Structure formats: C-alpha cells, structure tokens
C-alpha cells in the first residue's frame, strides 16, 4: 500500500506516492521515475507504477515517486 501526498514545487502542487516497507527501519530509500506511457493521467491510474512501488517496498525499500508532469492537468 502507499500514501499519497502533495509537495509544493515552484508554486505548483506535485502529487507524490510514498511506498513504505513493513517493520522497523531504518530502510534504504529510492526515488523512482514514473512510468511514461500514461504519465499525463496521474500516478494512481498506472498499475505498472503502483506495482513497481509495491515490489520495492516488499523488498525493504522506502520508495518515493513524484508526479513529474504535475504542471499538466491529469484530464
């Protein structure tokens, strides 16, 4: 499972997904670029992106995935 948060980047909201492993840390961290074929539609709409985050979290990594196209409307 993941959490969704919004960061302010030069006055624009950037949605970010955070995947965390279970158990006590510390855990190594990764910043992962999103999957591009449907990038403009948002992170939560891409099953491949969600699967990548979940697999890394299951392997013990904290993963942060920023929505790098945050200035484009998702619709």
PyMOL Python script that loads the backbone (N, CA, C, O; Angstrom):
from pymol import cmd

cmd.read_pdbstr("""\
ATOM      1  N   UNK A   1       0.841  -1.179   0.000  1.00  0.00           N
ATOM      2  CA  UNK A   1       0.000   0.000   0.000  1.00  0.00           C
ATOM      3  C   UNK A   1       0.882   1.237   0.000  1.00  0.00           C
ATOM      4  O   UNK A   1       2.061   1.176   0.351  1.00  0.00           O
ATOM      5  N   UNK A   2       0.307   2.338  -0.392  1.00  0.00           N
ATOM      6  CA  UNK A   2       1.074   3.578  -0.487  1.00  0.00           C
ATOM      7  C   UNK A   2       0.273   4.732   0.098  1.00  0.00           C
ATOM      8  O   UNK A   2      -0.939   4.645   0.293  1.00  0.00           O
ATOM      9  N   UNK A   3       0.988   5.804   0.369  1.00  0.00           N
ATOM     10  CA  UNK A   3       0.381   7.064   0.772  1.00  0.00           C
ATOM     11  C   UNK A   3       0.575   8.047  -0.357  1.00  0.00           C
ATOM     12  O   UNK A   3       1.569   7.988  -1.082  1.00  0.00           O
ATOM     13  N   UNK A   4      -0.364   8.940  -0.504  1.00  0.00           N
ATOM     14  CA  UNK A   4      -0.263   9.995  -1.497  1.00  0.00           C
ATOM     15  C   UNK A   4      -0.133  11.316  -0.759  1.00  0.00           C
ATOM     16  O   UNK A   4      -0.878  11.587   0.183  1.00  0.00           O
ATOM     17  N   UNK A   5       0.808  12.130  -1.187  1.00  0.00           N
ATOM     18  CA  UNK A   5       0.998  13.444  -0.581  1.00  0.00           C
ATOM     19  C   UNK A   5       1.245  14.460  -1.689  1.00  0.00           C
ATOM     20  O   UNK A   5       1.535  14.087  -2.825  1.00  0.00           O
ATOM     21  N   UNK A   6       1.134  15.709  -1.367  1.00  0.00           N
ATOM     22  CA  UNK A   6       1.363  16.759  -2.344  1.00  0.00           C
ATOM     23  C   UNK A   6       2.476  17.670  -1.842  1.00  0.00           C
ATOM     24  O   UNK A   6       2.456  18.117  -0.695  1.00  0.00           O
ATOM     25  N   UNK A   7       3.430  17.937  -2.696  1.00  0.00           N
ATOM     26  CA  UNK A   7       4.534  18.839  -2.386  1.00  0.00           C
ATOM     27  C   UNK A   7       4.385  20.106  -3.211  1.00  0.00           C
ATOM     28  O   UNK A   7       3.825  20.071  -4.307  1.00  0.00           O
ATOM     29  N   UNK A   8       4.880  21.221  -2.696  1.00  0.00           N
ATOM     30  CA  UNK A   8       4.850  22.466  -3.448  1.00  0.00           C
ATOM     31  C   UNK A   8       6.162  22.603  -4.213  1.00  0.00           C
ATOM     32  O   UNK A   8       7.237  22.607  -3.614  1.00  0.00           O
ATOM     33  N   UNK A   9       6.073  22.715  -5.529  1.00  0.00           N
ATOM     34  CA  UNK A   9       7.246  22.884  -6.385  1.00  0.00           C
ATOM     35  C   UNK A   9       7.029  24.143  -7.221  1.00  0.00           C
ATOM     36  O   UNK A   9       6.231  24.148  -8.158  1.00  0.00           O
ATOM     37  N   UNK A  10       7.729  25.180  -6.880  1.00  0.00           N
ATOM     38  CA  UNK A  10       7.632  26.464  -7.583  1.00  0.00           C
ATOM     39  C   UNK A  10       6.183  26.914  -7.748  1.00  0.00           C
ATOM     40  O   UNK A  10       5.776  27.361  -8.821  1.00  0.00           O
ATOM     41  N   UNK A  11       5.421  26.792  -6.682  1.00  0.00           N
ATOM     42  CA  UNK A  11       4.039  27.247  -6.694  1.00  0.00           C
ATOM     43  C   UNK A  11       3.040  26.277  -7.282  1.00  0.00           C
ATOM     44  O   UNK A  11       1.853  26.593  -7.358  1.00  0.00           O
ATOM     45  N   UNK A  12       3.483  25.105  -7.700  1.00  0.00           N
ATOM     46  CA  UNK A  12       2.595  24.082  -8.259  1.00  0.00           C
ATOM     47  C   UNK A  12       2.572  22.868  -7.335  1.00  0.00           C
ATOM     48  O   UNK A  12       3.605  22.468  -6.799  1.00  0.00           O
ATOM     49  N   UNK A  13       1.411  22.297  -7.157  1.00  0.00           N
ATOM     50  CA  UNK A  13       1.298  21.081  -6.348  1.00  0.00           C
ATOM     51  C   UNK A  13       1.809  19.885  -7.147  1.00  0.00           C
ATOM     52  O   UNK A  13       1.383  19.658  -8.280  1.00  0.00           O
ATOM     53  N   UNK A  14       2.723  19.121  -6.550  1.00  0.00           N
ATOM     54  CA  UNK A  14       3.240  17.899  -7.187  1.00  0.00           C
ATOM     55  C   UNK A  14       2.801  16.704  -6.345  1.00  0.00           C
ATOM     56  O   UNK A  14       3.267  16.516  -5.222  1.00  0.00           O
ATOM     57  N   UNK A  15       1.896  15.898  -6.906  1.00  0.00           N
ATOM     58  CA  UNK A  15       1.490  14.680  -6.206  1.00  0.00           C
ATOM     59  C   UNK A  15       2.661  13.716  -6.155  1.00  0.00           C
ATOM     60  O   UNK A  15       3.436  13.608  -7.105  1.00  0.00           O
ATOM     61  N   UNK A  16       2.778  13.022  -5.043  1.00  0.00           N
ATOM     62  CA  UNK A  16       3.872  12.092  -4.818  1.00  0.00           C
ATOM     63  C   UNK A  16       3.325  10.856  -4.119  1.00  0.00           C
ATOM     64  O   UNK A  16       2.549  10.965  -3.170  1.00  0.00           O
ATOM     65  N   UNK A  17       3.726   9.696  -4.584  1.00  0.00           N
ATOM     66  CA  UNK A  17       3.368   8.446  -3.910  1.00  0.00           C
ATOM     67  C   UNK A  17       4.541   7.999  -3.061  1.00  0.00           C
ATOM     68  O   UNK A  17       5.695   8.102  -3.478  1.00  0.00           O
ATOM     69  N   UNK A  18       4.246   7.499  -1.863  1.00  0.00           N
ATOM     70  CA  UNK A  18       5.274   7.004  -0.955  1.00  0.00           C
ATOM     71  C   UNK A  18       4.911   5.572  -0.577  1.00  0.00           C
ATOM     72  O   UNK A  18       3.832   5.314  -0.044  1.00  0.00           O
ATOM     73  N   UNK A  19       5.813   4.658  -0.857  1.00  0.00           N
ATOM     74  CA  UNK A  19       5.654   3.245  -0.524  1.00  0.00           C
ATOM     75  C   UNK A  19       6.625   2.928   0.606  1.00  0.00           C
ATOM     76  O   UNK A  19       7.816   3.224   0.503  1.00  0.00           O
ATOM     77  N   UNK A  20       6.125   2.330   1.683  1.00  0.00           N
ATOM     78  CA  UNK A  20       6.989   2.009   2.820  1.00  0.00           C
ATOM     79  C   UNK A  20       6.910   0.527   3.141  1.00  0.00           C
ATOM     80  O   UNK A  20       5.831  -0.065   3.117  1.00  0.00           O
ATOM     81  N   UNK A  21       8.057  -0.071   3.443  1.00  0.00           N
ATOM     82  CA  UNK A  21       8.049  -1.485   3.827  1.00  0.00           C
ATOM     83  C   UNK A  21       7.493  -1.663   5.228  1.00  0.00           C
ATOM     84  O   UNK A  21       7.435  -0.712   6.008  1.00  0.00           O
ATOM     85  N   UNK A  22       7.093  -2.865   5.539  1.00  0.00           N
ATOM     86  CA  UNK A  22       6.628  -3.169   6.883  1.00  0.00           C
ATOM     87  C   UNK A  22       7.825  -3.370   7.793  1.00  0.00           C
ATOM     88  O   UNK A  22       8.924  -3.679   7.330  1.00  0.00           O
ATOM     89  N   UNK A  23       7.611  -3.195   9.071  1.00  0.00           N
ATOM     90  CA  UNK A  23       8.658  -3.472  10.051  1.00  0.00           C
ATOM     91  C   UNK A  23       9.504  -2.260  10.396  1.00  0.00           C
ATOM     92  O   UNK A  23       9.405  -1.193   9.790  1.00  0.00           O
ATOM     93  N   UNK A  24      10.334  -2.477  11.391  1.00  0.00           N
ATOM     94  CA  UNK A  24      11.233  -1.434  11.888  1.00  0.00           C
ATOM     95  C   UNK A  24      12.294  -1.090  10.855  1.00  0.00           C
ATOM     96  O   UNK A  24      12.768  -1.961  10.126  1.00  0.00           O
ATOM     97  N   UNK A  25      12.659   0.166  10.798  1.00  0.00           N
ATOM     98  CA  UNK A  25      13.743   0.624   9.928  1.00  0.00           C
ATOM     99  C   UNK A  25      15.050   0.622  10.683  1.00  0.00           C
ATOM    100  O   UNK A  25      15.125   0.045  11.768  1.00  0.00           O
ATOM    101  N   UNK A  26      16.039   1.220  10.172  1.00  0.00           N
ATOM    102  CA  UNK A  26      15.997   2.079   9.003  1.00  0.00           C
ATOM    103  C   UNK A  26      15.929   1.263   7.703  1.00  0.00           C
ATOM    104  O   UNK A  26      16.387   0.123   7.633  1.00  0.00           O
ATOM    105  N   UNK A  27      15.346   1.886   6.693  1.00  0.00           N
ATOM    106  CA  UNK A  27      15.214   1.272   5.378  1.00  0.00           C
ATOM    107  C   UNK A  27      15.925   2.147   4.350  1.00  0.00           C
ATOM    108  O   UNK A  27      15.877   3.372   4.455  1.00  0.00           O
ATOM    109  N   UNK A  28      16.575   1.555   3.373  1.00  0.00           N
ATOM    110  CA  UNK A  28      17.155   2.356   2.291  1.00  0.00           C
ATOM    111  C   UNK A  28      16.034   3.000   1.486  1.00  0.00           C
ATOM    112  O   UNK A  28      14.920   2.479   1.436  1.00  0.00           O
ATOM    113  N   UNK A  29      16.330   4.125   0.861  1.00  0.00           N
ATOM    114  CA  UNK A  29      15.315   4.851   0.114  1.00  0.00           C
ATOM    115  C   UNK A  29      15.648   4.971  -1.361  1.00  0.00           C
ATOM    116  O   UNK A  29      16.815   4.998  -1.753  1.00  0.00           O
ATOM    117  N   UNK A  30      14.604   5.043  -2.167  1.00  0.00           N
ATOM    118  CA  UNK A  30      14.733   5.209  -3.617  1.00  0.00           C
ATOM    119  C   UNK A  30      13.781   6.297  -4.098  1.00  0.00           C
ATOM    120  O   UNK A  30      12.663   6.419  -3.597  1.00  0.00           O
ATOM    121  N   UNK A  31      14.222   7.076  -5.058  1.00  0.00           N
ATOM    122  CA  UNK A  31      13.327   7.965  -5.802  1.00  0.00           C
ATOM    123  C   UNK A  31      13.180   7.320  -7.167  1.00  0.00           C
ATOM    124  O   UNK A  31      14.165   7.108  -7.874  1.00  0.00           O
ATOM    125  N   UNK A  32      11.945   7.010  -7.535  1.00  0.00           N
ATOM    126  CA  UNK A  32      11.692   6.266  -8.769  1.00  0.00           C
ATOM    127  C   UNK A  32      10.901   7.139  -9.735  1.00  0.00           C
ATOM    128  O   UNK A  32       9.872   7.707  -9.371  1.00  0.00           O
ATOM    129  N   UNK A  33      11.387   7.241 -10.966  1.00  0.00           N
ATOM    130  CA  UNK A  33      10.660   7.969 -12.004  1.00  0.00           C
ATOM    131  C   UNK A  33       9.435   7.166 -12.410  1.00  0.00           C
ATOM    132  O   UNK A  33       9.465   5.936 -12.452  1.00  0.00           O
ATOM    133  N   UNK A  34       8.378   7.870 -12.703  1.00  0.00           N
ATOM    134  CA  UNK A  34       7.136   7.206 -13.073  1.00  0.00           C
ATOM    135  C   UNK A  34       7.223   6.575 -14.455  1.00  0.00           C
ATOM    136  O   UNK A  34       8.108   6.891 -15.251  1.00  0.00           O
ATOM    137  N   UNK A  35       6.299   5.691 -14.713  1.00  0.00           N
ATOM    138  CA  UNK A  35       6.133   5.017 -15.990  1.00  0.00           C
ATOM    139  C   UNK A  35       5.571   6.026 -16.993  1.00  0.00           C
ATOM    140  O   UNK A  35       4.599   6.711 -16.676  1.00  0.00           O
ATOM    141  N   UNK A  36       6.140   6.137 -18.168  1.00  0.00           N
ATOM    142  CA  UNK A  36       5.781   7.224 -19.080  1.00  0.00           C
ATOM    143  C   UNK A  36       4.585   7.029 -20.022  1.00  0.00           C
ATOM    144  O   UNK A  36       3.960   8.035 -20.359  1.00  0.00           O
ATOM    145  N   UNK A  37       4.223   5.855 -20.465  1.00  0.00           N
ATOM    146  CA  UNK A  37       3.157   5.800 -21.473  1.00  0.00           C
ATOM    147  C   UNK A  37       1.858   6.511 -21.089  1.00  0.00           C
ATOM    148  O   UNK A  37       1.191   7.062 -21.965  1.00  0.00           O
ATOM    149  N   UNK A  38       1.483   6.517 -19.824  1.00  0.00           N
ATOM    150  CA  UNK A  38       0.262   7.230 -19.438  1.00  0.00           C
ATOM    151  C   UNK A  38       0.578   8.267 -18.364  1.00  0.00           C
ATOM    152  O   UNK A  38      -0.237   8.513 -17.475  1.00  0.00           O
ATOM    153  N   UNK A  39       1.750   8.868 -18.446  1.00  0.00           N
ATOM    154  CA  UNK A  39       2.236   9.783 -17.416  1.00  0.00           C
ATOM    155  C   UNK A  39       1.295  10.946 -17.165  1.00  0.00           C
ATOM    156  O   UNK A  39       1.129  11.366 -16.020  1.00  0.00           O
ATOM    157  N   UNK A  40       0.685  11.469 -18.197  1.00  0.00           N
ATOM    158  CA  UNK A  40      -0.164  12.644 -18.048  1.00  0.00           C
ATOM    159  C   UNK A  40      -1.447  12.356 -17.269  1.00  0.00           C
ATOM    160  O   UNK A  40      -2.113  13.294 -16.829  1.00  0.00           O
ATOM    161  N   UNK A  41      -1.808  11.098 -17.088  1.00  0.00           N
ATOM    162  CA  UNK A  41      -3.067  10.740 -16.437  1.00  0.00           C
ATOM    163  C   UNK A  41      -2.960  10.653 -14.919  1.00  0.00           C
ATOM    164  O   UNK A  41      -3.979  10.488 -14.247  1.00  0.00           O
ATOM    165  N   UNK A  42      -1.766  10.757 -14.364  1.00  0.00           N
ATOM    166  CA  UNK A  42      -1.588  10.689 -12.918  1.00  0.00           C
ATOM    167  C   UNK A  42      -1.007   9.357 -12.471  1.00  0.00           C
ATOM    168  O   UNK A  42      -1.131   8.343 -13.157  1.00  0.00           O
ATOM    169  N   UNK A  43      -0.379   9.381 -11.318  1.00  0.00           N
ATOM    170  CA  UNK A  43       0.308   8.193 -10.814  1.00  0.00           C
ATOM    171  C   UNK A  43      -0.640   7.066 -10.428  1.00  0.00           C
ATOM    172  O   UNK A  43      -0.371   5.901 -10.722  1.00  0.00           O
ATOM    173  N   UNK A  44      -1.748   7.401  -9.772  1.00  0.00           N
ATOM    174  CA  UNK A  44      -2.662   6.366  -9.277  1.00  0.00           C
ATOM    175  C   UNK A  44      -3.369   5.606 -10.381  1.00  0.00           C
ATOM    176  O   UNK A  44      -3.955   4.554 -10.125  1.00  0.00           O
ATOM    177  N   UNK A  45      -3.328   6.118 -11.609  1.00  0.00           N
ATOM    178  CA  UNK A  45      -4.014   5.451 -12.715  1.00  0.00           C
ATOM    179  C   UNK A  45      -3.129   4.459 -13.458  1.00  0.00           C
ATOM    180  O   UNK A  45      -3.585   3.805 -14.396  1.00  0.00           O
ATOM    181  N   UNK A  46      -1.872   4.340 -13.050  1.00  0.00           N
ATOM    182  CA  UNK A  46      -0.934   3.474 -13.766  1.00  0.00           C
ATOM    183  C   UNK A  46      -0.604   2.237 -12.932  1.00  0.00           C
ATOM    184  O   UNK A  46       0.168   2.336 -11.977  1.00  0.00           O
ATOM    185  N   UNK A  47      -1.167   1.080 -13.268  1.00  0.00           N
ATOM    186  CA  UNK A  47      -0.913  -0.132 -12.496  1.00  0.00           C
ATOM    187  C   UNK A  47       0.562  -0.536 -12.492  1.00  0.00           C
ATOM    188  O   UNK A  47       1.033  -1.110 -11.510  1.00  0.00           O
ATOM    189  N   UNK A  48       1.298  -0.250 -13.562  1.00  0.00           N
ATOM    190  CA  UNK A  48       2.717  -0.597 -13.608  1.00  0.00           C
ATOM    191  C   UNK A  48       3.492   0.189 -12.552  1.00  0.00           C
ATOM    192  O   UNK A  48       4.320  -0.382 -11.843  1.00  0.00           O
ATOM    193  N   UNK A  49       3.233   1.491 -12.441  1.00  0.00           N
ATOM    194  CA  UNK A  49       3.907   2.328 -11.459  1.00  0.00           C
ATOM    195  C   UNK A  49       3.601   1.844 -10.042  1.00  0.00           C
ATOM    196  O   UNK A  49       4.502   1.751  -9.209  1.00  0.00           O
ATOM    197  N   UNK A  50       2.345   1.538  -9.771  1.00  0.00           N
ATOM    198  CA  UNK A  50       1.951   1.037  -8.445  1.00  0.00           C
ATOM    199  C   UNK A  50       2.652  -0.283  -8.149  1.00  0.00           C
ATOM    200  O   UNK A  50       3.147  -0.486  -7.041  1.00  0.00           O
ATOM    201  N   UNK A  51       2.697  -1.172  -9.119  1.00  0.00           N
ATOM    202  CA  UNK A  51       3.344  -2.475  -8.938  1.00  0.00           C
ATOM    203  C   UNK A  51       4.833  -2.321  -8.623  1.00  0.00           C
ATOM    204  O   UNK A  51       5.351  -3.016  -7.750  1.00  0.00           O
ATOM    205  N   UNK A  52       5.520  -1.428  -9.317  1.00  0.00           N
ATOM    206  CA  UNK A  52       6.947  -1.207  -9.066  1.00  0.00           C
ATOM    207  C   UNK A  52       7.157  -0.740  -7.622  1.00  0.00           C
ATOM    208  O   UNK A  52       8.021  -1.262  -6.918  1.00  0.00           O
ATOM    209  N   UNK A  53       6.371   0.235  -7.187  1.00  0.00           N
ATOM    210  CA  UNK A  53       6.496   0.731  -5.811  1.00  0.00           C
ATOM    211  C   UNK A  53       6.222  -0.350  -4.788  1.00  0.00           C
ATOM    212  O   UNK A  53       6.944  -0.461  -3.797  1.00  0.00           O
ATOM    213  N   UNK A  54       5.201  -1.142  -5.008  1.00  0.00           N
ATOM    214  CA  UNK A  54       4.863  -2.219  -4.075  1.00  0.00           C
ATOM    215  C   UNK A  54       5.953  -3.285  -4.017  1.00  0.00           C
ATOM    216  O   UNK A  54       6.259  -3.802  -2.943  1.00  0.00           O
ATOM    217  N   UNK A  55       6.540  -3.616  -5.171  1.00  0.00           N
ATOM    218  CA  UNK A  55       7.604  -4.634  -5.175  1.00  0.00           C
ATOM    219  C   UNK A  55       8.848  -4.163  -4.442  1.00  0.00           C
ATOM    220  O   UNK A  55       9.454  -4.934  -3.698  1.00  0.00           O
ATOM    221  N   UNK A  56       9.245  -2.889  -4.643  1.00  0.00           N
ATOM    222  CA  UNK A  56      10.404  -2.375  -3.916  1.00  0.00           C
ATOM    223  C   UNK A  56      10.118  -2.298  -2.416  1.00  0.00           C
ATOM    224  O   UNK A  56      10.988  -2.617  -1.606  1.00  0.00           O
ATOM    225  N   UNK A  57       8.922  -1.882  -2.043  1.00  0.00           N
ATOM    226  CA  UNK A  57       8.573  -1.831  -0.619  1.00  0.00           C
ATOM    227  C   UNK A  57       8.604  -3.233  -0.007  1.00  0.00           C
ATOM    228  O   UNK A  57       9.068  -3.406   1.120  1.00  0.00           O
ATOM    229  N   UNK A  58       8.117  -4.223  -0.736  1.00  0.00           N
ATOM    230  CA  UNK A  58       8.151  -5.610  -0.249  1.00  0.00           C
ATOM    231  C   UNK A  58       9.582  -6.109  -0.079  1.00  0.00           C
ATOM    232  O   UNK A  58       9.847  -6.991   0.737  1.00  0.00           O
ATOM    233  N   UNK A  59      10.513  -5.532  -0.863  1.00  0.00           N
ATOM    234  CA  UNK A  59      11.931  -5.912  -0.760  1.00  0.00           C
ATOM    235  C   UNK A  59      12.663  -5.087   0.306  1.00  0.00           C
ATOM    236  O   UNK A  59      13.866  -5.264   0.498  1.00  0.00           O
ATOM    237  N   UNK A  60      11.944  -4.179   1.009  1.00  0.00           N
ATOM    238  CA  UNK A  60      12.542  -3.454   2.115  1.00  0.00           C
ATOM    239  C   UNK A  60      12.951  -2.018   1.845  1.00  0.00           C
ATOM    240  O   UNK A  60      13.649  -1.417   2.662  1.00  0.00           O
ATOM    241  N   UNK A  61      12.537  -1.454   0.723  1.00  0.00           N
ATOM    242  CA  UNK A  61      12.902  -0.079   0.373  1.00  0.00           C
ATOM    243  C   UNK A  61      11.738   0.883   0.594  1.00  0.00           C
ATOM    244  O   UNK A  61      10.579   0.535   0.368  1.00  0.00           O
ATOM    245  N   UNK A  62      12.062   2.094   1.037  1.00  0.00           N
ATOM    246  CA  UNK A  62      11.095   3.186   1.007  1.00  0.00           C
ATOM    247  C   UNK A  62      11.214   3.808  -0.378  1.00  0.00           C
ATOM    248  O   UNK A  62      12.316   4.152  -0.805  1.00  0.00           O
ATOM    249  N   UNK A  63      10.106   3.954  -1.079  1.00  0.00           N
ATOM    250  CA  UNK A  63      10.120   4.494  -2.440  1.00  0.00           C
ATOM    251  C   UNK A  63       9.263   5.750  -2.515  1.00  0.00           C
ATOM    252  O   UNK A  63       8.147   5.792  -1.997  1.00  0.00           O
ATOM    253  N   UNK A  64       9.798   6.758  -3.160  1.00  0.00           N
ATOM    254  CA  UNK A  64       9.063   7.987  -3.414  1.00  0.00           C
ATOM    255  C   UNK A  64       8.968   8.138  -4.922  1.00  0.00           C
ATOM    256  O   UNK A  64       9.973   8.073  -5.630  1.00  0.00           O
ATOM    257  N   UNK A  65       7.731   8.345  -5.411  1.00  0.00           N
ATOM    258  CA  UNK A  65       7.507   8.525  -6.844  1.00  0.00           C
ATOM    259  C   UNK A  65       6.828   9.861  -7.073  1.00  0.00           C
ATOM    260  O   UNK A  65       5.629   9.988  -6.827  1.00  0.00           O
ATOM    261  N   UNK A  66       7.565  10.864  -7.540  1.00  0.00           N
ATOM    262  CA  UNK A  66       6.945  12.160  -7.818  1.00  0.00           C
ATOM    263  C   UNK A  66       6.236  12.155  -9.171  1.00  0.00           C
ATOM    264  O   UNK A  66       6.678  11.505 -10.118  1.00  0.00           O
ATOM    265  N   UNK A  67       5.147  12.879  -9.240  1.00  0.00           N
ATOM    266  CA  UNK A  67       4.416  13.048 -10.498  1.00  0.00           C
ATOM    267  C   UNK A  67       5.120  14.161 -11.272  1.00  0.00           C
ATOM    268  O   UNK A  67       4.820  15.341 -11.088  1.00  0.00           O
ATOM    269  N   UNK A  68       6.049  13.779 -12.132  1.00  0.00           N
ATOM    270  CA  UNK A  68       6.926  14.761 -12.773  1.00  0.00           C
ATOM    271  C   UNK A  68       6.212  15.635 -13.804  1.00  0.00           C
ATOM    272  O   UNK A  68       6.770  16.635 -14.254  1.00  0.00           O
ATOM    273  N   UNK A  69       4.989  15.272 -14.182  1.00  0.00           N
ATOM    274  CA  UNK A  69       4.197  16.097 -15.107  1.00  0.00           C
ATOM    275  C   UNK A  69       3.141  16.886 -14.350  1.00  0.00           C
ATOM    276  O   UNK A  69       2.040  17.096 -14.859  1.00  0.00           O
ATOM    277  N   UNK A  70       3.467  17.324 -13.139  1.00  0.00           N
ATOM    278  CA  UNK A  70       2.492  17.947 -12.245  1.00  0.00           C
ATOM    279  C   UNK A  70       1.913  19.247 -12.789  1.00  0.00           C
ATOM    280  O   UNK A  70       0.857  19.673 -12.323  1.00  0.00           O
ATOM    281  N   UNK A  71       2.543  19.876 -13.729  1.00  0.00           N
ATOM    282  CA  UNK A  71       2.019  21.143 -14.256  1.00  0.00           C
ATOM    283  C   UNK A  71       0.964  20.935 -15.344  1.00  0.00           C
ATOM    284  O   UNK A  71       0.322  21.894 -15.772  1.00  0.00           O
ATOM    285  N   UNK A  72       0.780  19.688 -15.796  1.00  0.00           N
ATOM    286  CA  UNK A  72      -0.249  19.376 -16.797  1.00  0.00           C
ATOM    287  C   UNK A  72      -1.511  18.897 -16.088  1.00  0.00           C
ATOM    288  O   UNK A  72      -1.415  18.159 -15.107  1.00  0.00           O
ATOM    289  N   UNK A  73      -2.676  19.291 -16.551  1.00  0.00           N
ATOM    290  CA  UNK A  73      -3.892  18.747 -15.971  1.00  0.00           C
ATOM    291  C   UNK A  73      -3.996  17.242 -16.271  1.00  0.00           C
ATOM    292  O   UNK A  73      -3.699  16.816 -17.388  1.00  0.00           O
ATOM    293  N   UNK A  74      -4.408  16.449 -15.298  1.00  0.00           N
ATOM    294  CA  UNK A  74      -4.496  14.996 -15.497  1.00  0.00           C
ATOM    295  C   UNK A  74      -5.628  14.590 -16.425  1.00  0.00           C
ATOM    296  O   UNK A  74      -5.612  13.488 -16.972  1.00  0.00           O
ATOM    297  N   UNK A  75      -6.589  15.444 -16.607  1.00  0.00           N
ATOM    298  CA  UNK A  75      -7.681  15.103 -17.528  1.00  0.00           C
ATOM    299  C   UNK A  75      -7.279  15.503 -18.926  1.00  0.00           C
ATOM    300  O   UNK A  75      -8.047  15.310 -19.868  1.00  0.00           O
TER     301      UNK A  75
END
""", "prot")
cmd.dss("prot")
cmd.show_as("cartoon", "prot")
cmd.util.cbc("prot")
cmd.orient("prot")
